[in-house]
């Protein structure tokens, strides 16, 4: 989950939040992660208790629940995969000695992803992705520590704009949409955990520890990326580029300007591999989730590799079509994906909440009254802010 999460939400949303508003959104980012925690945790607590996936649980609650989640998941799969595909392609363009159109770069990344997944090399890539993620974390912490030492670039008399206005609601929604990741990633986490339990013994405590470690890591890194944006870009007079390659150059410059010029291409490679790993992870996870959901809707309990490949090709084709539409407008594409994620999040949160609190969960992962109250608070926040966004978007 951490590999899927530390991508657009961190490198883009958190960095943008720091660049535009300094430290003002730090508490909001912290609270968003905390309030979404129970709904991500549901993928672990339900699966480790029942040995079934969340989608199995939706189906048992009623076919209508599964149908709602399947339709929302199919839309999210296409849009979110397209956003990460475009981001990966823009970072790839940083290395090449010739300027290729972003569509060509996207096609290269997509074909590489399909070859890796269809040939069955994802397990090997997953191991490498953990090392890449570790290097990115070390590099980011180092860059942030050096930025703290050097001090903020904003002049002493610089006045930060306020994020607490009606005009910034759209930006707040974009920031929160993928923070720490779209909630439907819990369906993918549930699938992966079920597969892991089938091949080895996983105790409830071990599963919860793994999840909590990954979740806390994503939360802390969101704040670290915000700090990097606040220290290096906020008040600098630079506007964030909207084009893919232009934004990628700015992102790499964040590190190079603090760590040193020697690190430029190393950081660019790490960032590309990180986002490429996230891209492959979501193509794999979403396609598996869609294959499982479709099979359950047809009354089948098992999915075959052929079904997975069909859904993978569907998601790949549809996501590339969206990239054709957005072309090089990376920030517009990411903003659209994050806004859509925010709109669909309350429904997935409600489904996970309803499922967990209508199932006999093992004591080690059940949680107490505090977790239940946090879950209700999360639902109130998600549906409340969604209502505010709808009123702002269509009635003000």
TORRO-87904 format. One record per residue (C-alpha): x, y, z; residue number from 1. Coordinates in pm, 1 decimal. Example, Ala and Ser with C-alpha at 12.3 -4.5 7.8 and 13.67 -1.06 7.14 Angstrom:
<atoms>
+----------+----------+----------+-----+
:       c1 :       c2 :       c3 : num :
+----------+----------+----------+-----+
:   1230.0 :   -450.0 :    780.0 :   1 :
:   1367.0 :   -106.0 :    714.0 :   2 :
+----------+----------+----------+-----+
</atoms>
This chain:
<atoms>
+----------+----------+----------+-----+
:       c1 :       c2 :       c3 : num :
+----------+----------+----------+-----+
:      0.0 :      0.0 :      0.0 :   1 :
:    286.2 :    236.3 :     81.5 :   2 :
:    434.2 :    179.3 :   -265.7 :   3 :
:    101.6 :    267.8 :   -425.4 :   4 :
:     45.8 :    567.6 :   -195.3 :   5 :
:    382.5 :    742.3 :   -216.5 :   6 :
:    337.7 :    880.9 :   -564.3 :   7 :
:    107.3 :   1152.4 :   -684.8 :   8 :
:    -33.9 :   1234.4 :   -340.9 :   9 :
:    310.8 :   1297.2 :   -192.4 :  10 :
:    534.2 :   1415.7 :   -475.9 :  11 :
:    260.5 :   1638.9 :   -617.0 :  12 :
:    -20.5 :   1719.7 :   -370.1 :  13 :
:    193.3 :   1762.2 :    -56.4 :  14 :
:    467.6 :   1950.1 :   -242.1 :  15 :
:    207.6 :   2180.7 :   -400.5 :  16 :
:     44.8 :   2243.5 :    -62.3 :  17 :
:    378.0 :   2350.0 :     86.5 :  18 :
:    476.5 :   2553.2 :   -218.7 :  19 :
:    154.0 :   2754.1 :   -226.8 :  20 :
:     61.2 :   2790.6 :    139.7 :  21 :
:    371.9 :   2711.7 :    342.2 :  22 :
:    295.5 :   2525.8 :    663.6 :  23 :
:    -72.0 :   2620.3 :    683.2 :  24 :
:   -204.6 :   2287.1 :    550.3 :  25 :
:     15.1 :   2062.7 :    767.1 :  26 :
:   -262.7 :   2001.6 :   1022.5 :  27 :
:   -518.6 :   1934.6 :    748.5 :  28 :
:   -294.6 :   1674.5 :    582.5 :  29 :
:   -233.6 :   1509.9 :    919.9 :  30 :
:   -606.8 :   1498.5 :   1001.4 :  31 :
:   -704.5 :   1365.7 :    657.3 :  32 :
:   -466.3 :   1072.7 :    700.5 :  33 :
:   -593.2 :   1001.8 :   1052.4 :  34 :
:   -962.3 :   1026.4 :    959.2 :  35 :
:   -922.2 :    786.9 :    664.7 :  36 :
:   -726.1 :    532.6 :    872.3 :  37 :
:  -1022.8 :    310.3 :    981.3 :  38 :
:  -1137.3 :    259.6 :    621.6 :  39 :
:   -794.5 :    151.6 :    496.8 :  40 :
:   -750.3 :    -68.5 :    802.8 :  41 :
:  -1075.7 :   -246.9 :    712.4 :  42 :
:   -895.9 :   -424.5 :    428.2 :  43 :
:   -664.8 :   -588.0 :    681.4 :  44 :
:   -901.9 :   -649.7 :    972.8 :  45 :
:  -1177.3 :   -803.2 :    757.4 :  46 :
:   -952.9 :  -1022.1 :    541.8 :  47 :
:   -735.1 :  -1154.8 :    823.8 :  48 :
:  -1050.9 :  -1239.6 :   1023.2 :  49 :
:  -1252.2 :  -1407.3 :    746.2 :  50 :
:   -986.0 :  -1508.4 :    487.9 :  51 :
:  -1207.7 :  -1332.7 :    233.9 :  52 :
:  -1157.3 :  -1009.1 :     43.9 :  53 :
:  -1357.9 :   -690.5 :     96.4 :  54 :
:  -1539.4 :   -752.1 :   -232.5 :  55 :
:  -1649.8 :  -1093.6 :   -105.6 :  56 :
:  -1788.8 :   -910.8 :    194.9 :  57 :
:  -1974.1 :   -657.1 :    -20.7 :  58 :
:  -2126.1 :   -945.5 :   -216.9 :  59 :
:  -2242.4 :  -1115.1 :    103.0 :  60 :
:  -2407.3 :   -790.9 :    217.4 :  61 :
:  -2596.6 :   -781.6 :   -110.9 :  62 :
:  -2520.6 :   -783.7 :   -482.4 :  63 :
:  -2612.8 :   -415.5 :   -506.1 :  64 :
:  -2329.0 :   -316.3 :   -271.7 :  65 :
:  -2076.8 :   -502.9 :   -484.6 :  66 :
:  -2219.0 :   -351.9 :   -804.4 :  67 :
:  -2179.7 :      3.2 :   -665.6 :  68 :
:  -1819.8 :    -62.0 :   -562.5 :  69 :
:  -1740.7 :   -232.2 :   -895.4 :  70 :
:  -1864.2 :     61.3 :  -1105.9 :  71 :
:  -1682.8 :    317.6 :   -889.3 :  72 :
:  -1368.9 :    102.0 :   -888.8 :  73 :
:  -1371.5 :     69.3 :  -1268.3 :  74 :
:  -1389.3 :    449.0 :  -1310.0 :  75 :
:  -1116.0 :    502.9 :  -1049.4 :  76 :
:   -895.3 :    233.7 :  -1205.3 :  77 :
:   -893.8 :    402.4 :  -1545.2 :  78 :
:   -848.6 :    760.2 :  -1420.6 :  79 :
:   -588.6 :    691.2 :  -1150.9 :  80 :
:   -385.7 :    462.2 :  -1376.8 :  81 :
:   -388.2 :    732.1 :  -1647.4 :  82 :
:   -262.7 :    993.3 :  -1400.7 :  83 :
:     29.9 :    777.8 :  -1286.3 :  84 :
:    104.9 :    675.8 :  -1647.1 :  85 :
:    133.6 :   1041.1 :  -1749.4 :  86 :
:    347.2 :   1120.4 :  -1442.9 :  87 :
:    582.8 :    828.0 :  -1516.0 :  88 :
:    613.6 :    934.1 :  -1879.2 :  89 :
:    698.1 :   1292.7 :  -1783.4 :  90 :
:    977.2 :   1172.5 :  -1551.8 :  91 :
:   1109.1 :    938.1 :  -1822.4 :  92 :
:   1136.9 :   1237.8 :  -2055.8 :  93 :
:   1386.6 :   1393.6 :  -1813.9 :  94 :
:   1655.3 :   1139.7 :  -1906.9 :  95 :
:   1623.2 :   1116.5 :  -2279.7 :  96 :
:   1873.3 :   1310.0 :  -2493.8 :  97 :
:   1598.7 :   1379.4 :  -2750.4 :  98 :
:   1258.8 :   1536.9 :  -2698.6 :  99 :
:    986.6 :   1282.3 :  -2755.9 : 100 :
:    615.8 :   1369.9 :  -2744.2 : 101 :
:    454.7 :   1285.4 :  -2410.4 : 102 :
:    224.2 :   1038.6 :  -2586.7 : 103 :
:    523.0 :    839.5 :  -2713.8 : 104 :
:    673.1 :    839.2 :  -2365.8 : 105 :
:    340.5 :    723.1 :  -2221.0 : 106 :
:    324.0 :    441.8 :  -2476.4 : 107 :
:    675.6 :    327.9 :  -2380.1 : 108 :
:    590.1 :    322.0 :  -2008.4 : 109 :
:    260.8 :    143.3 :  -2071.8 : 110 :
:    417.0 :   -127.0 :  -2289.8 : 111 :
:    691.3 :   -185.8 :  -2033.1 : 112 :
:    428.4 :   -218.8 :  -1758.8 : 113 :
:    222.1 :   -467.3 :  -1958.5 : 114 :
:    526.0 :   -680.2 :  -2044.2 : 115 :
:    629.9 :   -696.4 :  -1677.3 : 116 :
:    279.4 :   -787.2 :  -1554.5 : 117 :
:    179.7 :  -1032.1 :  -1826.9 : 118 :
:    520.2 :  -1204.9 :  -1819.4 : 119 :
:    479.1 :  -1249.2 :  -1443.0 : 120 :
:    777.8 :  -1045.6 :  -1327.5 : 121 :
:    580.0 :   -826.7 :  -1087.3 : 122 :
:    700.2 :  -1019.6 :   -780.4 : 123 :
:   1063.0 :   -943.7 :   -866.2 : 124 :
:    982.8 :   -579.2 :   -935.8 : 125 :
:    797.1 :   -557.1 :   -603.7 : 126 :
:   1117.1 :   -649.8 :   -417.6 : 127 :
:   1315.2 :   -388.6 :   -609.8 : 128 :
:   1038.5 :   -131.9 :   -545.2 : 129 :
:   1093.6 :   -164.0 :   -170.6 : 130 :
:   1460.9 :    -76.1 :   -214.9 : 131 :
:   1371.2 :    215.2 :   -444.4 : 132 :
:   1121.0 :    340.6 :   -186.4 : 133 :
:   1384.1 :    321.2 :     88.7 : 134 :
:   1630.7 :    524.7 :   -120.7 : 135 :
:   1361.3 :    783.9 :   -200.0 : 136 :
:   1277.7 :    816.3 :    171.2 : 137 :
:   1644.4 :    866.8 :    262.0 : 138 :
:   1692.2 :   1121.0 :    -18.6 : 139 :
:   1377.0 :   1311.3 :     78.3 : 140 :
:   1467.7 :   1322.2 :    446.6 : 141 :
:   1820.3 :   1437.5 :    356.8 : 142 :
:   1690.9 :   1711.1 :    124.6 : 143 :
:   1441.5 :   1830.6 :    386.6 : 144 :
:   1704.4 :   1833.6 :    662.5 : 145 :
:   1935.6 :   2041.9 :    442.7 : 146 :
:   1648.5 :   2274.6 :    352.4 : 147 :
:   1581.0 :   2327.9 :    723.5 : 148 :
:   1951.5 :   2401.7 :    778.3 : 149 :
:   1959.4 :   2651.5 :    490.4 : 150 :
:   1633.4 :   2812.1 :    597.8 : 151 :
:   1325.0 :   2901.1 :    392.1 : 152 :
:   1373.3 :   3086.9 :     64.3 : 153 :
:   1073.9 :   3314.7 :    130.9 : 154 :
:   1170.6 :   3672.8 :    226.9 : 155 :
:   1105.6 :   3777.0 :    586.6 : 156 :
:    828.1 :   4015.1 :    477.6 : 157 :
:    655.2 :   3757.0 :    254.7 : 158 :
:    285.0 :   3716.0 :    339.3 : 159 :
:    148.3 :   3369.7 :    264.6 : 160 :
:   -192.2 :   3352.4 :     95.7 : 161 :
:   -468.0 :   3195.6 :    304.0 : 162 :
:   -595.4 :   2851.3 :    203.1 : 163 :
:   -914.4 :   2901.6 :    408.6 : 164 :
:  -1127.4 :   3071.7 :    145.2 : 165 :
:  -1404.9 :   2954.3 :    -87.3 : 166 :
:  -1172.0 :   3006.4 :   -382.5 : 167 :
:   -931.2 :   2738.6 :   -256.5 : 168 :
:  -1187.6 :   2462.7 :   -195.6 : 169 :
:  -1095.5 :   2295.1 :   -524.7 : 170 :
:   -727.0 :   2292.0 :   -423.6 : 171 :
:   -811.8 :   2145.2 :    -81.7 : 172 :
:  -1017.1 :   1871.3 :   -248.6 : 173 :
:   -727.0 :   1788.0 :   -482.0 : 174 :
:   -488.0 :   1777.9 :   -185.1 : 175 :
:   -712.5 :   1542.9 :     13.1 : 176 :
:   -826.7 :   1320.5 :   -275.6 : 177 :
:   -522.0 :   1093.0 :   -290.8 : 178 :
:   -409.7 :   1146.5 :     67.6 : 179 :
:   -260.3 :    902.4 :    152.8 : 180 :
:   -412.4 :    709.9 :   -141.5 : 181 :
:   -757.4 :    650.1 :   -295.5 : 182 :
:   -961.7 :    444.1 :    -44.9 : 183 :
:  -1037.0 :    176.7 :   -306.2 : 184 :
:   -671.3 :     78.0 :   -259.9 : 185 :
:   -808.2 :   -103.3 :     49.6 : 186 :
:   -971.4 :   -351.8 :   -192.1 : 187 :
:   -630.9 :   -418.8 :   -344.5 : 188 :
:   -465.7 :   -448.7 :     -1.4 : 189 :
:   -733.7 :   -702.7 :     89.2 : 190 :
:   -662.5 :   -905.9 :   -226.1 : 191 :
:   -286.9 :   -905.8 :   -167.6 : 192 :
:   -332.2 :  -1009.8 :    196.9 : 193 :
:   -559.1 :  -1299.1 :    100.3 : 194 :
:   -297.0 :  -1421.7 :   -148.9 : 195 :
:    -26.5 :  -1387.1 :    115.6 : 196 :
:   -232.8 :  -1585.9 :    367.6 : 197 :
:   -278.2 :  -1863.5 :    110.0 : 198 :
:     98.3 :  -1911.0 :     74.9 : 199 :
:    221.5 :  -1850.9 :    431.6 : 200 :
:    100.1 :  -1817.3 :    787.9 : 201 :
:     12.4 :  -1457.1 :    871.2 : 202 :
:   -103.4 :  -1376.7 :   1223.6 : 203 :
:   -354.6 :  -1094.8 :   1286.5 : 204 :
:    -96.1 :   -902.2 :   1491.6 : 205 :
:    167.7 :   -932.3 :   1217.7 : 206 :
:    -78.2 :   -819.4 :    947.7 : 207 :
:   -186.8 :   -518.3 :   1153.8 : 208 :
:    173.9 :   -427.7 :   1238.4 : 209 :
:    271.2 :   -435.0 :    869.2 : 210 :
:    -26.0 :   -217.2 :    778.5 : 211 :
:     32.0 :     33.7 :   1058.4 : 212 :
:    400.4 :     64.8 :    971.1 : 213 :
:    321.1 :    139.5 :    607.2 : 214 :
:     40.7 :    379.6 :    696.3 : 215 :
:    241.9 :    578.5 :    949.4 : 216 :
:    529.3 :    598.0 :    699.5 : 217 :
:    299.4 :    745.3 :    433.3 : 218 :
:    158.6 :    998.0 :    682.2 : 219 :
:    500.8 :   1118.8 :    795.6 : 220 :
:    632.0 :   1139.0 :    438.6 : 221 :
:    330.6 :   1349.2 :    336.7 : 222 :
:    438.1 :   1603.6 :    598.4 : 223 :
:    802.6 :   1578.8 :    487.7 : 224 :
:    712.0 :   1656.1 :    124.9 : 225 :
:    499.6 :   1947.6 :    244.1 : 226 :
:    801.8 :   2075.2 :    437.8 : 227 :
:   1020.3 :   2047.6 :    127.7 : 228 :
:    772.3 :   2254.5 :    -73.6 : 229 :
:    734.4 :   2509.3 :    207.1 : 230 :
:   1109.4 :   2556.7 :    251.6 : 231 :
:   1232.6 :   2550.4 :   -109.0 : 232 :
:    940.5 :   2677.7 :   -323.7 : 233 :
:    711.4 :   2882.1 :    -97.1 : 234 :
:    771.2 :   3251.9 :   -151.7 : 235 :
:   1034.8 :   3187.8 :   -420.4 : 236 :
:    829.6 :   3352.0 :   -694.8 : 237 :
:    828.0 :   3029.8 :   -898.3 : 238 :
:    499.1 :   2909.3 :  -1042.6 : 239 :
:    451.3 :   2533.4 :  -1068.8 : 240 :
:    464.7 :   2418.0 :  -1428.8 : 241 :
:    150.1 :   2247.0 :  -1554.5 : 242 :
:    324.8 :   2045.7 :  -1828.0 : 243 :
:    458.4 :   1700.8 :  -1747.3 : 244 :
:    825.9 :   1745.5 :  -1829.6 : 245 :
:    832.0 :   2100.9 :  -1690.4 : 246 :
:    689.6 :   1989.5 :  -1357.0 : 247 :
:    929.1 :   1693.6 :  -1344.9 : 248 :
:   1223.8 :   1933.4 :  -1386.6 : 249 :
:   1091.9 :   2145.1 :  -1098.6 : 250 :
:   1050.5 :   1837.1 :   -881.9 : 251 :
:   1408.0 :   1721.7 :   -944.4 : 252 :
:   1533.7 :   2077.4 :   -887.9 : 253 :
:   1384.7 :   2061.7 :   -538.3 : 254 :
:   1635.5 :   1791.7 :   -446.8 : 255 :
:   1929.2 :   1919.4 :   -650.8 : 256 :
:   1906.1 :   2267.0 :   -498.8 : 257 :
:   1934.3 :   2126.0 :   -146.0 : 258 :
:   2136.8 :   1803.2 :   -167.7 : 259 :
:   2366.1 :   1928.0 :   -443.9 : 260 :
:   2390.7 :   1938.0 :   -822.8 : 261 :
:   2570.1 :   1600.1 :   -822.9 : 262 :
:   2244.6 :   1432.5 :   -715.0 : 263 :
:   2028.3 :   1562.7 :  -1002.5 : 264 :
:   2018.2 :   1256.2 :  -1227.8 : 265 :
:   2030.5 :   1011.4 :   -937.5 : 266 :
:   1720.0 :   1172.8 :   -784.9 : 267 :
:   1549.7 :   1186.1 :  -1125.6 : 268 :
:   1611.7 :    812.3 :  -1168.0 : 269 :
:   1485.3 :    734.2 :   -816.9 : 270 :
:   1173.7 :    948.9 :   -867.3 : 271 :
:   1101.2 :    783.1 :  -1202.1 : 272 :
:   1144.2 :    432.0 :  -1062.7 : 273 :
:    925.3 :    522.6 :   -764.9 : 274 :
:    638.6 :    648.8 :   -981.7 : 275 :
:    692.6 :    369.5 :  -1236.3 : 276 :
:    664.9 :    119.6 :   -949.8 : 277 :
:    343.1 :    287.8 :   -832.7 : 278 :
:    212.0 :    279.5 :  -1190.2 : 279 :
:    270.3 :    -94.8 :  -1225.1 : 280 :
:    131.7 :   -156.3 :   -876.2 : 281 :
:   -200.8 :     12.8 :   -952.9 : 282 :
:   -231.8 :   -150.2 :  -1296.2 : 283 :
:   -183.5 :   -487.6 :  -1128.2 : 284 :
:   -402.2 :   -420.4 :   -825.5 : 285 :
:   -693.8 :   -249.9 :   -999.6 : 286 :
:   -705.4 :   -516.1 :  -1271.8 : 287 :
:   -710.2 :   -796.8 :  -1014.2 : 288 :
:   -981.3 :   -620.5 :   -814.9 : 289 :
:  -1194.6 :   -567.7 :  -1126.1 : 290 :
:  -1147.3 :   -929.9 :  -1235.7 : 291 :
:  -1254.0 :  -1051.9 :   -890.8 : 292 :
:  -1551.6 :   -814.6 :   -870.9 : 293 :
:  -1676.4 :   -912.4 :  -1218.2 : 294 :
:  -1644.7 :  -1282.2 :  -1136.3 : 295 :
:  -1839.8 :  -1239.3 :   -812.2 : 296 :
:  -2115.6 :  -1049.4 :   -993.8 : 297 :
:  -2145.4 :  -1349.9 :  -1229.0 : 298 :
:  -2161.7 :  -1586.8 :   -929.6 : 299 :
:  -1807.8 :  -1723.9 :   -966.0 : 300 :
:  -1574.6 :  -1744.1 :   -667.2 : 301 :
:  -1248.5 :  -1785.6 :   -859.3 : 302 :
:  -1073.0 :  -1568.2 :  -1115.4 : 303 :
:   -829.2 :  -1695.8 :  -1375.2 : 304 :
:   -511.6 :  -1537.9 :  -1506.8 : 305 :
:   -683.7 :  -1497.0 :  -1844.9 : 306 :
:   -954.6 :  -1283.6 :  -1679.8 : 307 :
:   -686.8 :  -1073.0 :  -1508.5 : 308 :
:   -509.3 :  -1012.5 :  -1841.8 : 309 :
:   -836.2 :   -909.9 :  -2010.3 : 310 :
:   -908.5 :   -652.3 :  -1740.8 : 311 :
:   -546.7 :   -536.9 :  -1747.8 : 312 :
:   -571.5 :   -471.3 :  -2122.4 : 313 :
:   -903.1 :   -290.3 :  -2071.3 : 314 :
:   -760.0 :    -61.2 :  -1802.3 : 315 :
:   -445.3 :     -2.7 :  -2012.9 : 316 :
:   -643.0 :     90.5 :  -2325.5 : 317 :
:   -889.5 :    314.2 :  -2142.2 : 318 :
:   -620.1 :    490.8 :  -1938.3 : 319 :
:   -410.1 :    558.7 :  -2248.3 : 320 :
:   -718.8 :    708.7 :  -2413.9 : 321 :
:   -747.1 :    954.7 :  -2124.1 : 322 :
:   -378.0 :   1042.2 :  -2160.6 : 323 :
:   -450.4 :   1121.3 :  -2526.1 : 324 :
:   -715.7 :   1366.7 :  -2408.7 : 325 :
:   -504.5 :   1543.2 :  -2144.8 : 326 :
:   -183.4 :   1520.7 :  -2351.4 : 327 :
:     95.2 :   1696.9 :  -2155.2 : 328 :
:   -124.5 :   1871.8 :  -1894.5 : 329 :
:     10.6 :   1667.7 :  -1603.8 : 330 :
:   -118.3 :   1879.4 :  -1315.2 : 331 :
:   -462.8 :   1903.4 :  -1476.5 : 332 :
:   -471.2 :   1523.7 :  -1513.7 : 333 :
:   -357.0 :   1464.1 :  -1156.0 : 334 :
:   -601.4 :   1725.1 :  -1027.1 : 335 :
:   -888.0 :   1556.2 :  -1211.0 : 336 :
:   -789.8 :   1213.5 :  -1072.4 : 337 :
:   -757.2 :   1342.2 :   -715.6 : 338 :
:  -1090.2 :   1526.1 :   -732.6 : 339 :
:  -1263.6 :   1212.9 :   -860.2 : 340 :
:  -1101.6 :   1012.8 :   -580.1 : 341 :
:  -1235.8 :   1258.5 :   -323.1 : 342 :
:  -1589.0 :   1234.1 :   -467.4 : 343 :
:  -1593.1 :    851.1 :   -461.6 : 344 :
:  -1412.4 :    815.8 :   -127.4 : 345 :
:  -1719.0 :    855.9 :    101.3 : 346 :
:  -1899.5 :    564.0 :    -62.5 : 347 :
:  -1601.2 :    326.3 :    -24.7 : 348 :
:  -1553.7 :    448.1 :    332.9 : 349 :
:  -1918.8 :    378.2 :    415.0 : 350 :
:  -1903.8 :     30.4 :    255.8 : 351 :
:  -1591.7 :    -60.7 :    455.9 : 352 :
:  -1739.3 :     78.0 :    778.3 : 353 :
:  -2068.0 :   -111.1 :    730.7 : 354 :
:  -1888.6 :   -435.1 :    644.4 : 355 :
:  -1645.4 :   -430.3 :    938.3 : 356 :
:  -1909.8 :   -346.9 :   1198.5 : 357 :
:  -2141.4 :   -619.4 :   1071.0 : 358 :
:  -1874.3 :   -891.2 :   1078.7 : 359 :
:  -1717.0 :  -1090.9 :   1361.4 : 360 :
:  -1364.9 :   -943.3 :   1362.7 : 361 :
:  -1079.2 :  -1113.3 :   1550.5 : 362 :
:   -997.2 :   -942.5 :   1882.7 : 363 :
:   -635.5 :   -865.6 :   1780.7 : 364 :
:   -752.3 :   -640.7 :   1493.5 : 365 :
:  -1099.0 :   -536.9 :   1609.8 : 366 :
:  -1001.6 :   -211.1 :   1776.0 : 367 :
:  -1193.0 :    -47.2 :   2057.1 : 368 :
:  -1434.8 :    237.5 :   2108.1 : 369 :
:  -1177.1 :    495.3 :   1997.9 : 370 :
:  -1144.5 :    332.4 :   1652.7 : 371 :
:  -1522.5 :    315.3 :   1615.1 : 372 :
:  -1562.5 :    683.6 :   1706.7 : 373 :
:  -1280.7 :    771.3 :   1465.2 : 374 :
:  -1463.9 :    579.4 :   1192.3 : 375 :
:  -1784.9 :    776.9 :   1252.8 : 376 :
:  -1586.6 :   1102.3 :   1262.8 : 377 :
:  -1426.3 :   1007.2 :    931.3 : 378 :
:  -1765.5 :    945.2 :    770.6 : 379 :
:  -1900.2 :   1279.3 :    896.0 : 380 :
:  -1590.8 :   1458.7 :    762.5 : 381 :
:  -1594.1 :   1285.3 :    420.2 : 382 :
:  -1966.4 :   1328.9 :    350.7 : 383 :
:  -1968.5 :   1677.5 :    503.5 : 384 :
:  -1680.6 :   1808.2 :    293.6 : 385 :
:  -1824.4 :   1640.0 :    -15.6 : 386 :
:  -2152.8 :   1826.4 :     43.1 : 387 :
:  -1958.7 :   2151.9 :     84.5 : 388 :
:  -1770.9 :   2085.0 :   -240.5 : 389 :
:  -2094.6 :   2012.5 :   -431.5 : 390 :
:  -2257.1 :   2332.6 :   -299.8 : 391 :
:  -1945.1 :   2534.8 :   -390.2 : 392 :
:  -1911.2 :   2375.2 :   -735.6 : 393 :
:  -2268.3 :   2393.9 :   -859.1 : 394 :
:  -2461.3 :   2639.7 :   -640.3 : 395 :
:  -2222.6 :   2926.7 :   -554.7 : 396 :
+----------+----------+----------+-----+
</atoms>
